[in-house]
């Protein structure tokens, strides 16, 4: 178990690089991983959950703009 403890200490000194060591007849690799965010950022949909009228207004404006300024020309 001393090899495992030494590998853990090496990982603590430089968590950016995984450390390999032997434990009995196994080769093991230790690596540090980042913790997931405790609170995921809200999705765009979630930002407007309490504003259905605003979502409708934004969609209507997007459609008007798309009709006025098409992304592709059909007359070429």
Steps between C-alpha positions, in 0.01 A plus 500: 500500500800729533520529119138614488561762770806628313302518176227698675756742639650543152155570360436761769825675408408510129130425442530577128686175433366150574721271706544125441614255763489131582272363770567130545469361147296792365619813324276786607476856380391787720376823350333809635163592352316829517187518704179551303329833547264497795242696304484464126443827315143561398407414146372776276155347524515514878592868493164584343285253695306781667473716188290318237386825341860613459591168336212544254610855426861396440392216270269727302775758458742229387251380238438856373874555472545167321229590247654843444864381490509137383813299576506360145410669177247309292522725192860417408 
